[in-house]
Amino acid sequence: MNPADEILDIVDEHDRVTGQAPRGEAYAEKLRHRCVFILARDPRGDVFVHRRTPTKLVFPGMYDMFVGGVVGAGESYDAAALREAEEELGVSGLPAPAPLFKFLYDSDARGSWWSYVYEVICALPVKPQAEEIDWYGFLSPDELERRLDEWSWTPDGLEAYERLKAHR
């Protein structure tokens, strides 16, 4: 299925479902929807960081310290977090990501989406999807901090990361 055809729940400013639309339409019309962000760490505590492929619908070619994506219509945040983490990391049998907090990301250019941030420890060997990720590595927290000013990061991921640091 074409990702633009995936049906999403459209939500209001209180995260209540008000309707449904295909992802492509939700993006084009800047309709508020739901997303999950999962910070994946290895057992040493290093963070999975990746660069998105240039063919991604949103933020192509940018770096991200989260795996994740949109929540499908009728799907719970928790189910989406596990599904997205396993898909993007290329693993199965991952433990359920731990929910941390939710916030409304708002962008003049892209619209807004409710964003639920999770964390998971991935002790499995990863095999990321080549159509989604064209580079990846596990960076120490210090190395990740050093790269924040050097690389182009997804704006929503960067905001989620700053909020995560404040949350701790």
LUMTI-996535 format. One record per residue: residue number from 0; residue in three letters; y, x, z of N, C-alpha, C in turn. Coordinates in pm, whole numbers. Layout:
// LUMTI-996535
k;r;nY;nX;nZ;caY;caX;caZ;cY;cX;cZ
NUM;ALA;Y;X;Z;Y;X;Z;Y;X;Z
...
***
This chain:
// LUMTI-996535
k;r;nY;nX;nZ;caY;caX;caZ;cY;cX;cZ
0;MET;-119;85;0;0;0;0;125;89;0
1;ASN;223;47;-72;352;116;-75;420;99;61
2;PRO;463;209;126;529;196;257;647;99;257
3;ALA;718;88;146;834;-3;140;793;-149;151
4;ASP;663;-177;126;613;-316;131;561;-355;269
5;GLU;549;-260;361;500;-290;496;594;-392;562
6;ILE;537;-494;625;617;-598;689;652;-555;831
7;LEU;781;-566;864;832;-529;996;890;-653;1065
8;ASP;885;-652;1198;959;-751;1274;1106;-711;1273
9;ILE;1194;-805;1251;1338;-785;1260;1379;-839;1397
10;VAL;1459;-761;1470;1490;-794;1608;1641;-797;1632
11;ASP;1680;-862;1741;1822;-869;1776;1858;-756;1873
12;GLU;1980;-762;1924;2030;-656;2013;1955;-651;2146
13;HIS;1874;-754;2176;1794;-756;2299;1647;-730;2270
14;ASP;1615;-687;2148;1479;-656;2104;1390;-781;2097
15;ARG;1451;-894;2067;1375;-1018;2046;1356;-1038;1895
16;VAL;1236;-1075;1856;1204;-1096;1715;1283;-1215;1660
17;THR;1352;-1192;1549;1429;-1298;1484;1377;-1330;1344
18;GLY;1286;-1248;1292;1231;-1270;1160;1146;-1153;1117
19;GLN;1110;-1150;990;1030;-1042;934;1083;-1007;796
20;ALA;1062;-881;757;1104;-836;624;1022;-714;585
21;PRO;1006;-691;454;943;-566;411;1030;-446;452
22;ARG;965;-335;478;1036;-215;523;1148;-176;427
23;GLY;1122;-179;298;1225;-143;200;1349;-229;212
24;GLU;1328;-360;234;1441;-451;250;1511;-425;383
25;ALA;1434;-403;489;1493;-375;621;1582;-251;613
26;TYR;1537;-147;543;1617;-26;528;1741;-53;443
27;ALA;1721;-118;328;1833;-142;235;1941;-231;296
28;GLU;1898;-332;372;1992;-427;431;2036;-388;572
29;LYS;1985;-273;620;2016;-223;755;1982;-327;862
30;LEU;1862;-386;848;1815;-485;945;1755;-414;1066
31;ARG;1789;-459;1185;1740;-396;1308;1591;-421;1320
32;HIS;1515;-313;1345;1370;-320;1358;1326;-230;1473
33;ARG;1198;-202;1482;1144;-124;1593;1077;4;1543
34;CYS;1092;111;1622;1030;240;1591;973;301;1719
35;VAL;880;392;1700;826;470;1812;847;619;1784
36;PHE;874;693;1890;891;838;1886;793;897;1987
37;ILE;704;984;1942;605;1042;2032;623;1193;2032
38;LEU;654;1248;2150;662;1392;2167;519;1439;2194
39;ALA;463;1515;2100;325;1564;2114;329;1710;2160
40;ARG;261;1733;2271;252;1870;2325;108;1916;2321
41;ASP;89;2045;2307;-46;2099;2322;-70;2123;2471
42;PRO;-192;2159;2511;-220;2177;2654;-134;2284;2723
43;ARG;-75;2377;2647;15;2480;2705;155;2425;2728
44;GLY;185;2309;2668;318;2252;2681;408;2274;2562
45;ASP;356;2342;2457;436;2362;2337;447;2229;2260
46;VAL;558;2213;2190;591;2087;2124;559;2095;1974
47;PHE;492;1992;1924;465;1980;1781;597;1950;1710
48;VAL;636;2039;1618;759;2024;1540;717;2028;1393
49;HIS;783;1947;1313;749;1944;1171;871;1919;1084
50;ARG;852;1950;956;954;1919;855;896;1806;769
51;ARG;976;1703;752;936;1587;672;936;1624;523
52;THR;847;1562;449;842;1588;305;969;1534;239
53;PRO;1003;1587;123;1123;1539;53;1107;1398;-4
54;THR;987;1341;1;964;1207;-53;974;1097;52
55;LYS;1001;1132;178;1011;1031;284;1129;938;256
56;LEU;1113;808;292;1218;710;269;1342;737;355
57;VAL;1319;786;476;1429;811;570;1427;959;610
58;PHE;1542;1022;608;1562;1161;649;1465;1259;581
59;PRO;1456;1255;448;1365;1346;377;1404;1492;400
60;GLY;1301;1578;414;1321;1722;424;1379;1771;556
61;MET;1397;1682;652;1456;1722;780;1346;1752;882
62;TYR;1383;1829;984;1291;1862;1091;1292;1752;1198
63;ASP;1179;1742;1269;1168;1645;1378;1075;1701;1485
64;MET;1111;1674;1610;1027;1715;1722;941;1599;1773
65;PHE;948;1487;1701;866;1371;1734;782;1334;1613
66;VAL;663;1282;1639;589;1209;1537;616;1062;1566
67;GLY;595;978;1469;620;836;1494;656;764;1369
68;GLY;711;645;1387;747;564;1272;777;422;1313
69;VAL;774;334;1215;807;194;1240;691;122;1307
70;VAL;727;18;1380;630;-71;1442;609;-187;1344
71;GLY;485;-212;1308;454;-319;1214;477;-457;1275
72;ALA;489;-557;1191;508;-695;1236;392;-736;1327
73;GLY;425;-787;1445;324;-831;1540;256;-720;1617
74;GLU;288;-596;1591;228;-481;1657;305;-448;1784
75;SER;236;-407;1889;304;-365;2012;354;-222;1996
76;TYR;454;-187;2075;502;-49;2075;387;47;2110
77;ASP;307;13;2212;199;102;2254;97;125;2143
78;ALA;58;17;2074;-38;30;1964;21;114;1851
79;ALA;149;92;1819;214;169;1714;223;317;1752
80;ALA;250;346;1879;261;485;1922;129;559;1902
81;LEU;18;498;1941;-112;563;1922;-145;575;1774
82;ARG;-124;469;1698;-154;471;1555;-73;579;1484
83;GLU;58;580;1508;144;677;1441;112;821;1482
84;ALA;86;844;1610;54;979;1656;-75;1029;1589
85;GLU;-177;945;1587;-303;987;1525;-286;1008;1374
86;GLU;-213;918;1309;-191;933;1164;-116;1061;1132
87;GLU;-5;1083;1198;79;1198;1162;20;1332;1206
88;LEU;-52;1332;1317;-116;1456;1361;-250;1479;1289
89;GLY;-303;1373;1227;-431;1385;1157;-549;1399;1251
90;VAL;-546;1325;1361;-653;1332;1461;-702;1191;1491
91;SER;-818;1183;1558;-863;1056;1614;-916;1084;1753
92;GLY;-906;984;1840;-949;1002;1977;-841;1057;2068
93;LEU;-716;1045;2025;-603;1091;2106;-589;1000;2228
94;PRO;-554;1054;2344;-527;965;2458;-404;879;2429
95;ALA;-397;765;2496;-282;676;2476;-153;748;2515
96;PRO;-55;751;2426;73;812;2462;137;740;2581
97;ALA;200;817;2668;265;761;2787;405;713;2751
98;PRO;434;583;2775;569;532;2747;669;589;2847
99;LEU;786;631;2797;888;690;2883;1012;602;2896
100;PHE;1074;565;2783;1193;481;2788;1221;428;2648
101;LYS;1310;329;2642;1348;266;2516;1500;267;2505
102;PHE;1550;285;2383;1694;280;2360;1722;224;2221
103;LEU;1842;176;2202;1884;125;2072;1957;237;1998
104;TYR;1896;284;1890;1961;384;1805;2050;309;1707
105;ASP;2173;355;1693;2268;286;1606;2336;388;1515
106;SER;2323;367;1385;2382;458;1286;2461;377;1185
107;ASP;2584;416;1161;2664;346;1059;2597;355;923
108;ALA;2537;469;894;2480;491;761;2346;421;742
109;ARG;2266;410;846;2128;362;833;2100;229;901
110;GLY;2187;180;986;2160;60;1062;2117;96;1203
111;SER;2038;9;1264;1994;38;1401;1849;-2;1419
112;TRP;1785;64;1516;1647;30;1549;1621;58;1696
113;TRP;1541;-34;1754;1495;-12;1890;1393;100;1886
114;SER;1409;196;1973;1332;319;1971;1264;340;2105
115;TYR;1132;338;2104;1056;360;2227;1003;502;2224
116;VAL;1034;581;2326;996;722;2334;872;736;2422
117;TYR;776;812;2369;648;837;2436;623;987;2441
118;GLU;521;1023;2519;475;1162;2522;323;1162;2527
119;VAL;261;1260;2461;116;1271;2462;77;1418;2458
120;ILE;-34;1449;2524;-94;1583;2515;-203;1576;2410
121;CYS;-193;1664;2311;-292;1670;2204;-369;1800;2214
122;ALA;-494;1790;2262;-580;1908;2274;-669;1923;2151
123;LEU;-656;1833;2055;-738;1833;1934;-673;1920;1826
124;PRO;-754;1979;1737;-693;2051;1625;-623;1952;1532
125;VAL;-499;1980;1499;-421;1887;1417;-441;1918;1269
126;LYS;-432;1811;1189;-437;1822;1043;-339;1719;988
127;PRO;-208;1751;994;-105;1655;953;-120;1608;809
128;GLN;-73;1486;784;-76;1427;650;17;1505;558
129;ALA;-37;1557;450;43;1635;355;152;1551;289
130;GLU;130;1420;275;232;1336;212;348;1304;306
131;GLU;332;1334;435;437;1306;534;503;1434;587
132;ILE;424;1541;597;469;1664;664;441;1783;575
133;ASP;544;1864;545;519;1980;460;523;2114;535
134;TRP;556;2112;663;545;2231;750;534;2182;893
135;TYR;458;2255;976;450;2220;1118;414;2342;1200
136;GLY;443;2333;1328;403;2434;1424;424;2382;1565
137;PHE;361;2445;1660;384;2413;1801;481;2517;1855
138;LEU;600;2470;1895;704;2560;1945;714;2549;2096
139;SER;739;2662;2160;765;2658;2304;895;2580;2326
140;PRO;913;2523;2444;1039;2453;2470;1162;2542;2446
141;ASP;1154;2670;2481;1266;2761;2459;1293;2782;2310
142;GLU;1185;2800;2232;1200;2818;2088;1259;2692;2024
143;LEU;1214;2577;2068;1269;2451;2018;1419;2443;2045
144;GLU;1459;2476;2164;1602;2475;2198;1681;2570;2109
145;ARG;1626;2688;2080;1695;2785;1994;1712;2730;1852
146;ARG;1614;2652;1805;1616;2600;1667;1708;2478;1650
147;LEU;1751;2418;1760;1833;2296;1750;1961;2318;1669
148;ASP;2020;2436;1681;2144;2465;1608;2120;2529;1472
149;GLU;1994;2565;1443;1964;2637;1319;1908;2547;1209
150;TRP;1833;2445;1246;1764;2361;1149;1833;2225;1138
151;SER;1811;2156;1027;1860;2019;1008;1758;1922;1066
152;TRP;1799;1853;1171;1709;1762;1244;1738;1617;1208
153;THR;1637;1534;1216;1659;1391;1195;1755;1344;1304
154;PRO;1859;1270;1269;1957;1230;1371;1898;1141;1480
155;ASP;1806;1051;1445;1748;966;1548;1655;1045;1640
156;GLY;1580;1140;1583;1495;1226;1665;1577;1315;1758
157;LEU;1687;1366;1706;1775;1450;1789;1833;1368;1904
158;GLU;1875;1245;1876;1927;1161;1984;1818;1128;2086
159;ALA;1698;1098;2037;1587;1070;2128;1557;1192;2215
160;TYR;1563;1312;2155;1536;1434;2231;1642;1458;2338
161;GLU;1769;1438;2303;1876;1455;2402;1861;1353;2515
162;ARG;1824;1231;2482;1801;1129;2584;1679;1164;2670
163;LEU;1577;1221;2608;1458;1262;2684;1495;1370;2785
164;LYS;1575;1468;2742;1616;1573;2836;1696;1513;2953
165;ALA;1783;1418;2923;1862;1352;3029;1773;1265;3119
166;HIS;1668;1208;3060;1574;1122;3134;1498;1201;3241
167;ARG;1473;1328;3210;1394;1412;3301;1485;1465;3407
***
